[in-house]
Amino acid sequence: KTVDAEGDAKLKELEATLYYRQWMILAHRRMLNGSVTVAAADRPDELALLSKANALYAEVARRPPTAALFMDWGNTLRALGKFDDAVRIGQQRRHRPLHAVAIAEALTLDQFVTA
């Protein structure tokens, strides 16, 4: 355990992202066509991963959040079917500096292209 609050927050954000991406892998395997929208209500394993990610993102967002956090958290909420909450988080992201949003989105796209 670290005593650095900023480091702890970054670790929690990474853990949340890991849960979200584990869900993406499960969902892609389930869908087989590459199209992933929301978690399946009859798949508690998927819902559990997304719920863990959501809780961690919410905790990390108490500190000054980044554009990447808003993007990943919004995607997690969308996957949970919490569309109104996802929109709210997306609107908060718009208040971040535009260049930070663009960089975060470019990094995310790059991760999918190279995966």
PyMOL commands that set and color helices and strands:
alter all, ss='L'
color gray80, all
select helices_A, chain A and resi 5-31+44-60+67-79+83-93+98-114
alter helices_A, ss='H'
color red, helices_A
deselect
rebuild
show_as cartoon
